[in-house]
C-alpha cells in the first residue's frame, strides 16, 4: 500500500513539473473579411437568398451581414436610412477586406410612389452613386443583377427584369465593378427546371390550380399575400413573417439553390474572396 502511495505521489509531482514546463505559444492573428449584402426581399432574411449565403457559404473568418429589406428600391433604401446603416458598416476598420454586394430592380420596377425609379436614367444613376460611396468608404462594391421571376408562358420563362439587368451590367462595365449576373444564372436555371419544378423554390407549395397551370407550362398570376396574423402577446418573441406562394420569393430550398449560384459567381468575379467562400 505504501508503495502505491509513493508511486502516485511521484506521478503527481511529475505531472506538476510537466505542467510548469509545458510550452505556450500565441495564436496567429486572425485575418477577418467582411461581406455586406444590400438589396430587397429577394436577398433579405426569410424571403431571399442572403440568409442561406451567410449561414452556409462563407467561412467563420467572414463577418457576413445581410441588410436586405423587403419592398426596397434604390430610391427608398437610401431615403429610409438603410443605406446609411450599410455604409457605416463598410467603414468599420479591422478587416482585411470588405465587399458590399448590391442587388436591386424588383421594386424600382414598382408603381408605388415611394419605390419606383426611371429605368434608364434614375436607376443607373442611383447604382453609380452606391458604387462611388462604397469605394470612398474603403470597401469594394459588387453589383448583382436581380433574381428572375419564375413566370412562364407556353413553357418559356418570361424574364421581366432583363432590361433592368442590362442597366446594371452597363454600370458594372463602365465603372469596372465586379458583377454577379444572378438574373442570367437564375433565368437559365429556372428555364432548365421548367415551370412545375421551379414552383419548389417558392416559400410555400402552390395550390392545386397553380400547380396544374405550371404543369401545363403557363403560370397563373400570383395571389396577393394573406392578411397578417393577429399580434402575438406575452413575454416571448413577437416578430412575425408572412409566407406565401409566388414566383419571386424563396423558401428554404430556393434560398439554398440561389445562394449556391451567387457563391460560384462571386468566386469567379472576385478572386480575392475565393479562399473565404464555401461551395
LUMPA-600166 format. One record per residue: residue number from 1; residue in three letters; x, y, z of N, C-alpha, C in turn. Coordinates in steps of 0.1 Angstrom, whole numbers, plus 2048, in hexadecimal, padded with zeros to 3 digits. Atoms other than C-alpha are relative to their C-alpha. Example, Ala and Ser with C-alpha at 12.3 -4.5 7.8 and 13.67 -1.06 7.14 Angstrom:
> 1:ALA:809:7F4:800:87B:7D3:84E:809:80C:800 $
> 2:SER:7F7:7F5:800:889:7F5:847:7F8:80B:808 $
# end
This chain:
> 1:UNK:808:7F4:800:800:800:800:809:80D:800 $
> 2:UNK:7F7:7F4:800:81C:818:809:807:802:7F3 $
> 3:UNK:7FA:7FF:80D:82C:810:7E8:7F7:807:7F6 $
> 4:UNK:809:7FA:809:80D:819:7D5:7FF:80F:802 $
> 5:UNK:801:7F2:7FC:80A:83A:7E8:80D:808:7FB $
> 6:UNK:7F3:7FA:804:82F:842:7E0:800:802:7F1 $
> 7:UNK:800:7FF:80F:82A:83A:7BB:7F6:80B:7FC $
> 8:UNK:80A:7F6:803:80A:850:7BA:806:80E:803 $
> 9:UNK:7FA:7F3:7FD:81D:86D:7CB:80A:804:7F6 $
> 10:UNK:7F6:7FD:80A:83A:86A:7B2:7F9:804:7F3 $
> 11:UNK:808:7FD:80D:820:86B:795:7FB:80E:801 $
> 12:UNK:806:7F3:7FF:810:88A:7A3:80B:80B:7FF $
> 13:UNK:7F5:7F7:801:832:89B:7A7:804:802:7F2 $
> 14:UNK:7FC:7FF:80E:83B:892:784:7F7:808:7F7 $
> 15:UNK:809:7F8:808:81B:89F:775:800:80E:804 $
> 16:UNK:7FF:7F2:7FC:81E:8BF:789:80C:807:7FA $
> 17:UNK:7F4:7FB:806:841:8C4:77C:7FE:802:7F1 $
> 18:UNK:803:7FF:80E:835:8BD:759:7F8:80C:7FD $
> 19:UNK:808:7F5:802:81A:8D6:75C:807:80D:801 $
> 20:UNK:7F8:7F4:7FE:833:8F0:768:809:803:7F4 $
> 21:UNK:7F6:7FE:80B:84A:8EB:74B:7F9:7FF:7F2 $
> 22:UNK:806:801:80D:830:8E6:72F:800:80D:7F8 $
> 23:UNK:7FE:7F4:808:836:8FE:713:7F2:806:7FC $
> 24:UNK:80C:7F9:805:81C:919:70A:804:808:7F4 $
> 25:UNK:7FD:7F8:80C:81A:92A:6E8:7F4:809:7FE $
> 26:UNK:80B:7F7:803:805:947:6DC:7F8:7FC:7F3 $
> 27:UNK:808:803:80C:7E8:941:6C3:804:80A:7F5 $
> 28:UNK:7FD:7F7:80B:7EF:94F:6A1:7F5:80B:7FF $
> 29:UNK:80A:7F6:801:7DD:970:69A:7F5:7FC:7F6 $
> 30:UNK:80B:802:809:7BB:96D:68A:800:80A:7F4 $
> 31:UNK:801:7F8:80B:7B7:97A:667:7F1:800:7FC $
> 32:UNK:80E:800:803:792:983:666:7FC:807:7F3 $
> 33:UNK:806:7FA:80C:77D:98B:648:7F2:804:803 $
> 34:UNK:80E:7FC:7FE:75B:99C:645:7F9:801:7F3 $
> 35:UNK:808:7FF:80B:73F:999:62D:7F2:806:804 $
> 36:UNK:80C:7F9:7FD:721:9B0:62E:7F6:7FF:7F5 $
> 37:UNK:80A:802:80A:701:9A8:61B:7F6:80B:800 $
> 38:UNK:809:7F5:801:6EC:9C5:60F:7F6:7FD:7F5 $
> 39:UNK:80A:804:80A:6CB:9BF:5FD:7F2:800:805 $
> 40:UNK:80F:800:7FE:6A6:9B7:5FD:7FC:7F2:806 $
> 41:UNK:805:80D:7F9:691:999:609:805:7F4:7FA $
> 42:UNK:7FA:80C:806:6A1:981:5F0:80E:7FD:806 $
> 43:UNK:7F4:802:7F9:6C0:985:605:7FE:7FF:80F $
> 44:UNK:803:7FE:7F2:6B1:98C:627:7FE:7F2:808 $
> 45:UNK:803:80C:7F8:6AD:972:644:7F1:7FC:7FE $
> 46:UNK:80E:806:801:68E:95B:641:7FA:800:7F2 $
> 47:UNK:806:7FF:80D:687:964:61D:80A:800:7F4 $
> 48:UNK:7F6:7FF:80B:6A8:965:60A:80C:7F6:803 $
> 49:UNK:7F4:809:800:6CA:954:605:80A:804:80A $
> 50:UNK:7F6:7FB:7F8:6DE:969:61D:803:7F9:80D $
> 51:UNK:7FE:808:7F3:6D8:955:63D:807:7F3:7FD $
> 52:UNK:7F9:80C:804:6E3:935:62C:80E:802:7FD $
> 53:UNK:7F3:7FC:804:701:946:61E:809:802:80C $
> 54:UNK:7F8:7FD:7F3:70D:953:640:802:7F4:809 $
> 55:UNK:7FF:80B:7F7:705:933:652:808:7F4:7FB $
> 56:UNK:7FA:80C:806:713:919:63A:80B:802:7F6 $
> 57:UNK:7F7:7FE:80B:72A:929:621:80C:809:802 $
> 58:UNK:7F4:7F9:7FD:744:93D:633:807:7F9:80C $
> 59:UNK:7F8:806:7F5:760:932:64B:7FE:808:80D $
> 60:UNK:802:7F9:7F3:760:93C:670:808:80C:801 $
> 61:UNK:7F8:7F4:800:77A:956:669:7F9:80C:7F9 $
> 62:UNK:807:7F6:807:760:96A:655:7F4:805:809 $
> 63:UNK:80C:7FA:7FA:748:982:666:7F6:803:7F5 $
> 64:UNK:80A:7FF:80B:729:97F:650:7F4:807:805 $
> 65:UNK:80B:7F8:7FB:70F:99A:655:7F5:802:7F5 $
> 66:UNK:80B:7FF:80A:6ED:998:643:7F7:80C:804 $
> 67:UNK:809:7F4:7FE:6DD:9BB:641:7F5:801:7F5 $
> 68:UNK:80A:800:809:6C5:9B1:626:7F2:802:807 $
> 69:UNK:80D:7FD:7FA:6A1:9BE:62D:7F5:7FF:7F5 $
> 70:UNK:80B:802:80A:680:9B5:61C:7FA:80D:7FC $
> 71:UNK:807:7F5:806:670:9CE:605:808:80C:7FD $
> 72:UNK:7F7:7F5:802:68E:9E4:601:805:801:7F1 $
> 73:UNK:7FA:7FD:80D:69B:9F5:5E1:80C:808:802 $
> 74:UNK:7F4:7F8:7FF:6BB:A08:5DA:7FC:80E:807 $
> 75:UNK:804:7F3:7FA:6A7:A27:5E4:7FB:7FF:80E $
> 76:UNK:805:801:7F2:694:A1C:603:80A:7FB:80A $
> 77:UNK:7F6:805:7F7:6B1:A09:611:809:80B:806 $
> 78:UNK:7F8:7F4:7FB:6C5:A29:613:7F8:809:808 $
> 79:UNK:808:7F5:7F9:6A9:A40:61D:7FC:7FC:80E $
> 80:UNK:804:804:7F3:69E:A2B:63B:80C:7FF:80A $
> 81:UNK:7F4:800:7F7:6C2:A2A:649:807:7F2:800 $
> 82:UNK:7F9:80D:801:6CB:A05:641:80E:801:7FA $
> 83:UNK:7F3:7FF:807:6E7:A10:62A:80A:806:80A $
> 84:UNK:7F6:7FA:7F6:6F7:A25:646:805:7F5:80A $
> 85:UNK:7FC:80B:7F7:6F7:A06:65D:80A:7F7:7F9 $
> 86:UNK:7F7:809:807:707:9F0:642:80E:807:7FE $
> 87:UNK:7F3:7F9:803:721:A0B:639:808:802:80D $
> 88:UNK:7F9:7FF:7F3:72A:A10:65E:807:7F3:803 $
> 89:UNK:7FA:80D:7FE:731:9EA:660:80C:7FF:7F6 $
> 90:UNK:7F5:801:809:747:9ED:641:80C:808:805 $
> 91:UNK:7F5:7F8:7FB:75C:A07:653:807:7FA:80C $
> 92:UNK:7FB:806:7F3:763:9F1:672:80E:7FB:7FD $
> 93:UNK:7F3:805:803:789:9EB:673:802:7F2:806 $
> 94:UNK:7FC:80C:7FA:79B:9CB:67C:7FF:7F4:7F7 $
> 95:UNK:802:80C:809:793:9B5:65E:80A:801:7F5 $
> 96:UNK:7F6:801:80C:7AB:9A9:643:7F9:806:7F4 $
> 97:UNK:808:7FB:80B:790:9B2:62A:7F1:800:803 $
> 98:UNK:80E:7FF:7FF:76C:9BD:629:7F9:801:7F3 $
> 99:UNK:808:800:80D:754:9B6:60C:7F2:802:802 $
> 100:UNK:80E:7FD:7FF:732:9C4:607:7F9:7FC:7F4 $
> 101:UNK:808:806:80B:71A:9B0:5F1:7F3:808:7FF $
> 102:UNK:80B:7F7:802:6FF:9C7:5E2:7F6:7FA:7F6 $
> 103:UNK:80A:806:809:6DF:9B8:5D3:7F3:806:801 $
> 104:UNK:80E:7FA:800:6C0:9CB:5C9:7FA:7FF:7F2 $
> 105:UNK:807:7FF:80C:6A7:9CF:5AD:7F1:7FC:801 $
> 106:UNK:80E:804:7FE:687:9BC:5B8:7F7:80B:804 $
> 107:UNK:809:7F5:7FB:679:9DA:5CA:802:80D:7F9 $
> 108:UNK:7FE:7F5:809:689:9F4:5B4:7F5:800:7F4 $
> 109:UNK:809:803:80A:671:9E5:59B:7F1:802:804 $
> 110:UNK:80E:7FF:7F9:653:9EA:5B3:7F9:80D:7FB $
> 111:UNK:808:7F4:803:637:A03:5AD:7FE:808:80D $
> 112:UNK:802:7F9:7F4:637:A0D:5D2:809:80D:801 $
> 113:UNK:7FA:7F3:802:640:A32:5D6:80D:801:807 $
> 114:UNK:7F4:7FE:7F9:65B:A2E:5F0:80B:7F6:7FB $
> 115:UNK:7F6:80A:804:66D:A12:5DD:805:802:7F2 $
> 116:UNK:7FC:801:80E:66D:A16:5B7:80B:80A:7FC $
> 117:UNK:7F6:7F7:806:68A:A24:5A4:800:7FE:7F1 $
> 118:UNK:800:801:80F:68F:A2B:57F:80C:7F6:7FC $
> 119:UNK:7F7:80B:804:6A0:A0D:56F:80D:805:7FA $
> 120:UNK:7F5:7FC:808:6B8:A1F:558:808:80C:805 $
> 121:UNK:7F9:7F4:7FB:6C1:A3E:56C:803:7FF:80F $
> 122:UNK:7FE:7FF:7F1:6BB:A3E:592:806:7F3:805 $
> 123:UNK:7FB:80D:7FB:6C1:A18:597:80F:7FF:7FF $
> 124:UNK:7F2:801:801:6E4:A17:589:808:80B:807 $
> 125:UNK:7FA:7F5:7F8:6EC:A39:599:801:7FC:80E $
> 126:UNK:800:804:7F2:6E3:A2B:5BB:80A:7F5:802 $
> 127:UNK:7F6:80A:7FF:6F9:A0D:5B5:80E:806:800 $
> 128:UNK:7F3:7F9:801:716:A23:5AB:804:807:80D $
> 129:UNK:7FE:7F9:7F3:712:A37:5CB:804:7F6:80B $
> 130:UNK:7FD:80B:7F6:712:A17:5E0:80F:7FC:7FE $
> 131:UNK:7F3:804:803:732:A0C:5CF:80A:80A:805 $
> 132:UNK:7F6:7F5:7FC:744:A2D:5D4:801:801:80F $
> 133:UNK:800:7FF:7F1:73A:A2E:5F9:806:7F4:807 $
> 134:UNK:7F9:80C:7FA:745:A0B:600:80F:801:7FE $
> 135:UNK:7F1:7FE:803:767:A12:5F0:806:80B:809 $
> 136:UNK:7FB:7F5:7F7:76A:A32:604:801:7FB:80F $
> 137:UNK:7FF:806:7F2:764:A1E:624:80B:7F6:802 $
> 138:UNK:7F5:809:7FF:781:A08:61C:7FD:7F1:7FD $
> 139:UNK:805:80E:803:76D:9E9:612:7FF:7FE:7F1 $
> 140:UNK:801:804:80E:768:9D7:5F1:7F1:7FD:7FD $
> 141:UNK:80D:803:804:746:9D8:5E0:7FF:7F4:7F6 $
> 142:UNK:803:80B:809:738:9BA:5CE:7F1:801:7FC $
> 143:UNK:80E:7FF:805:718:9BE:5B8:7FB:7F3:7FD $
> 144:UNK:807:80D:802:6FF:9A2:5B7:7F3:803:7F8 $
> 145:UNK:80D:7FE:807:6E4:9A0:59C:7F5:7F8:807 $
> 146:UNK:80B:806:7F7:6C1:997:5AA:7FD:7F2:7FD $
> 147:UNK:806:80E:801:6B4:974:5B0:7F4:801:7F6 $
> 148:UNK:80B:800:809:69D:96B:594:7F3:7FC:807 $
> 149:UNK:80D:805:7FC:678:967:599:7FD:7F3:7F8 $
> 150:UNK:802:80D:806:66D:944:591:7F2:7FE:7FA $
> 151:UNK:80D:800:807:650:94C:57B:802:7FA:7F2 $
> 152:UNK:7FF:807:80D:64A:936:55C:7F4:803:7F7 $
> 153:UNK:80B:800:80A:635:939:53C:804:7F6:7F5 $
> 154:UNK:7FE:80B:80A:632:91A:526:80E:7FA:801 $
> 155:UNK:7F4:807:7FE:650:90B:536:80D:808:800 $
> 156:UNK:7F4:7F7:801:667:929:532:800:80A:80B $
> 157:UNK:7FE:7F6:7F5:674:93E:54F:7FE:80E:7FB $
> 158:UNK:802:7F1:803:668:963:54E:80A:807:809 $
> 159:UNK:7F6:7F9:7F8:687:976:55A:7FC:80F:800 $
> 160:UNK:805:7F3:800:676:996:563:80A:80A:806 $
> 161:UNK:7F5:7F8:7FB:696:9A4:572:80C:801:7F7 $
> 162:UNK:7F4:801:809:6AD:99F:554:805:80E:7FD $
> 163:UNK:7FB:7F3:804:6AF:9C4:54A:806:807:80C $
> 164:UNK:7FA:7FA:7F4:6B5:9CF:56D:80D:7FA:803 $
> 165:UNK:7F3:806:7FE:6D1:9B6:570:80A:805:7F6 $
> 166:UNK:7F7:7FA:80A:6E0:9C5:550:805:80D:806 $
> 167:UNK:7FC:7F4:7FA:6E1:9E6:563:80B:7FE:80A $
> 168:UNK:7F6:804:7F6:6F5:9D6:57F:80C:7FC:7FA $
> 169:UNK:7F4:805:807:70C:9C5:567:808:80C:7FA $
> 170:UNK:7F9:7F4:805:713:9E7:557:807:808:80A $
> 171:UNK:7FA:7F9:7F6:71B:9F8:577:80D:7F8:805 $
> 172:UNK:7F5:808:7FC:732:9DB:581:80C:801:7F6 $
> 173:UNK:7F5:7FF:80B:745:9DD:560:806:80D:800 $
> 174:UNK:7FB:7F2:801:748:A03:560:809:803:80C $
> 175:UNK:7F9:7FC:7F4:754:A05:584:80A:7F5:805 $
> 176:UNK:7F7:80B:7FD:769:9E4:584:7FD:7FA:80D $
> 177:UNK:805:806:7F4:754:9D5:59F:7FE:7F1:7FE $
> 178:UNK:803:80E:802:753:9AF:5A5:7F1:7FE:7FF $
> 179:UNK:80E:803:802:732:9A0:59A:7FD:7F2:802 $
> 180:UNK:806:80D:7FE:71E:983:5A6:7F3:800:7F8 $
> 181:UNK:80C:7FF:809:705:97D:58A:7F6:7F6:804 $
> 182:UNK:809:809:7FB:6EB:96C:59E:7F3:7FF:7F7 $
> 183:UNK:80C:801:809:6CF:975:586:802:7F6:7F5 $
> 184:UNK:7FD:80A:80A:6DF:962:56A:801:7F2:805 $
> 185:UNK:7FE:80D:7FA:6E9:945:580:7F2:7FA:805 $
> 186:UNK:80C:805:7FB:6C7:942:591:7F6:7FD:7F5 $
> 187:UNK:809:802:80B:6B4:946:571:803:7F3:7F8 $
> 188:UNK:7FC:80C:807:6C8:92A:560:7FC:7F4:809 $
> 189:UNK:803:80B:7F7:6C3:914:57F:7F1:7FD:800 $
> 190:UNK:80F:802:800:69D:91A:580:7FB:7FA:7F3 $
> 191:UNK:805:806:80D:699:913:55B:804:7F1:7FF $
> 192:UNK:7FC:80F:800:6AC:8F2:55F:7F7:7F8:809 $
> 193:UNK:809:807:7F6:696:8E9:57D:7F3:7FE:7F9 $
> 194:UNK:80E:800:805:676:8F1:56B:7F7:806:80A $
> 195:UNK:809:7F9:7F7:658:902:57A:7FC:7F8:80C $
> 196:UNK:804:809:7F5:64D:8E4:58F:80A:7FF:80B $
> 197:UNK:7F5:802:7F6:66E:8DD:5A0:804:80D:806 $
> 198:UNK:7FC:7F3:7FB:675:902:5A4:7F7:805:80C $
> 199:UNK:809:7FC:7F5:657:905:5BC:806:7FB:80D $
> 200:UNK:7FA:805:7F4:66C:8F1:5D5:809:80B:807 $
> 201:UNK:7F7:7F6:7FB:682:910:5DA:7F8:80B:809 $
> 202:UNK:808:7F6:7F9:665:925:5E9:7FF:7FD:80F $
> 203:UNK:801:801:7F1:65E:92B:60E:7F7:7F5:805 $
> 204:UNK:80A:80A:7FD:640:914:60F:7FC:7F9:7F4 $
> 205:UNK:804:807:80C:632:8FA:5F8:7F4:807:7F8 $
> 206:UNK:80B:7FA:807:61A:905:5DC:7F3:7F9:803 $
> 207:UNK:80D:807:800:5F5:8FE:5DC:7FE:7F6:7F5 $
> 208:UNK:802:809:80B:5E8:8E2:5C7:7FE:807:7F2 $
> 209:UNK:802:7F9:80C:5DD:8FB:5AD:80D:806:7FB $
> 210:UNK:7F3:7FB:805:5FF:90C:5AC:809:7F6:7FB $
> 211:UNK:7F7:80B:804:611:8EB:5AA:7FB:7FB:7F2 $
> 212:UNK:805:805:80D:5FA:8DF:58D:804:80A:7F5 $
> 213:UNK:7FC:7F6:80A:601:900:57A:80F:7FF:7FD $
> 214:UNK:7F2:801:802:626:8FC:57F:803:7F3:7F8 $
> 215:UNK:7FE:80C:808:625:8D8:572:7FC:802:7F2 $
> 216:UNK:804:7FD:80E:614:8E5:553:809:80A:7F9 $
> 217:UNK:7F6:7F7:806:630:8FE:54E:7FD:80F:801 $
> 218:UNK:803:7F2:7FF:61F:91F:556:7FB:803:80E $
> 219:UNK:803:7FD:7F2:61F:92D:579:7F4:809:802 $
> 220:UNK:80B:7F6:7FD:601:93F:589:806:80C:806 $
> 221:UNK:7FC:7F4:7FA:602:962:596:802:7FD:80F $
> 222:UNK:7FD:803:7F2:611:961:5B9:7F5:806:809 $
> 223:UNK:80A:7FB:7F6:5F8:964:5D6:805:80B:809 $
> 224:UNK:7FC:7F6:7F7:5F9:982:5ED:804:7F9:80E $
> 225:UNK:7FC:805:7F3:609:97C:60F:7F4:7FE:809 $
> 226:UNK:80B:802:7F7:5F2:96E:62A:800:80B:80B $
> 227:UNK:800:7F5:7F5:5E7:987:646:80A:7FB:80B $
> 228:UNK:7F7:804:7F5:600:988:663:7F9:7FA:80B $
> 229:UNK:807:807:7F5:5F9:972:680:7FE:80A:80C $
> 230:UNK:802:7F7:7F4:5ED:982:6A1:80D:802:808 $
> 231:UNK:7F4:7FD:7F8:607:992:6B7:803:7F5:80B $
> 232:UNK:7FC:809:7F6:61A:97B:6CE:802:808:80D $
> 233:UNK:7FF:7FA:7F3:618:984:6F3:809:7F7:809 $
> 234:UNK:7F8:808:7F6:62D:978:711:80E:805:800 $
> 235:UNK:7F2:7FD:7FE:651:978:71A:80A:7FB:7F6 $
> 236:UNK:7F7:806:80B:65F:965:6FC:802:809:7F5 $
> 237:UNK:7FD:7F8:80C:66B:971:6DB:7F2:803:7F9 $
> 238:UNK:80D:7FC:805:64F:984:6C9:801:802:7F0 $
> 239:UNK:7FF:7FE:80E:65D:988:6A6:7F9:7F5:7F7 $
> 240:UNK:807:809:808:649:978:68A:804:801:7F1 $
> 241:UNK:7FD:800:80E:650:96F:666:7F5:7F9:7F8 $
> 242:UNK:80B:805:809:635:96A:64B:806:7F9:7F4 $
> 243:UNK:7FB:807:80B:63D:94F:632:7F5:7FD:7F6 $
> 244:UNK:80B:803:809:62A:949:612:807:7F9:7F3 $
> 245:UNK:7FB:805:80D:62E:938:5F0:7FF:80B:7F6 $
> 246:UNK:7FF:7F7:80C:63A:94E:5D4:80B:7FC:7F7 $
> 247:UNK:7F6:804:809:652:94D:5B8:80D:809:801 $
> 248:UNK:7F5:7F6:7FE:66B:966:5C7:809:7FB:80C $
> 249:UNK:7F9:803:7F4:674:95D:5EB:804:7F2:802 $
> 250:UNK:7FA:80D:7FF:687:940:5F8:7FE:7FA:80E $
> 251:UNK:801:808:7F4:681:925:612:80E:7FA:803 $
> 252:UNK:7F3:805:7FC:69D:910:622:807:7FA:7F4 $
> 253:UNK:7FA:807:80B:6A3:8FB:603:805:80B:7F6 $
> 254:UNK:7FC:7F5:809:6A3:91A:5EC:80B:808:804 $
> 255:UNK:7F6:7F8:7FA:6B9:92E:603:80E:7F9:7FE $
> 256:UNK:7F3:808:801:6D4:912:603:804:7FF:7F2 $
> 257:UNK:7FD:802:80E:6D2:90C:5DE:806:80D:7FA $
> 258:UNK:7FC:7F3:805:6D6:932:5D7:80D:804:806 $
> 259:UNK:7F3:7FC:7F9:6F1:937:5F1:80C:7F9:7FA $
> 260:UNK:7F5:808:806:706:91C:5E0:803:807:7F2 $
> 261:UNK:7FD:7F9:80C:702:92F:5BF:808:80D:803 $
> 262:UNK:7F9:7F4:7FD:70D:94F:5CF:80F:7FD:805 $
> 263:UNK:7F2:803:7FB:72B:93F:5E1:809:7FC:7F4 $
> 264:UNK:7F8:804:80B:738:92F:5C1:803:80C:7F7 $
> 265:UNK:7FE:7F5:808:734:94F:5AD:809:80A:807 $
> 266:UNK:7F7:7F7:7F8:744:964:5C9:80E:7FC:800 $
> 267:UNK:7F2:806:800:762:94D:5CA:807:803:7F2 $
> 268:UNK:7FA:7FD:80D:767:953:5A5:802:80F:7FE $
> 269:UNK:7FF:7F1:801:761:979:5A7:80A:806:809 $
> 270:UNK:7F7:7FA:7F6:776:980:5C6:80A:7F5:805 $
> 271:UNK:7F6:80B:7FD:795:969:5C7:805:802:80F $
> 272:UNK:7FC:7FE:7F3:79F:979:5E8:7F8:7FA:80B $
> 273:UNK:809:806:7F7:781:969:5F9:7FF:7F1:7FF $
> 274:UNK:802:80E:802:785:946:5EC:803:7F7:80C $
> 275:UNK:7FC:808:7F5:797:939:60A:7F6:801:80C $
> 276:UNK:809:7FE:7F5:77B:945:621:7F2:7FB:7FD $
> 277:UNK:80E:804:804:75D:937:60D:7FF:7F1:801 $
> 278:UNK:802:80F:7FF:74F:914:613:7F5:7FC:7F6 $
> 279:UNK:809:804:80A:73E:903:5F6:7F6:7F6:806 $
# end
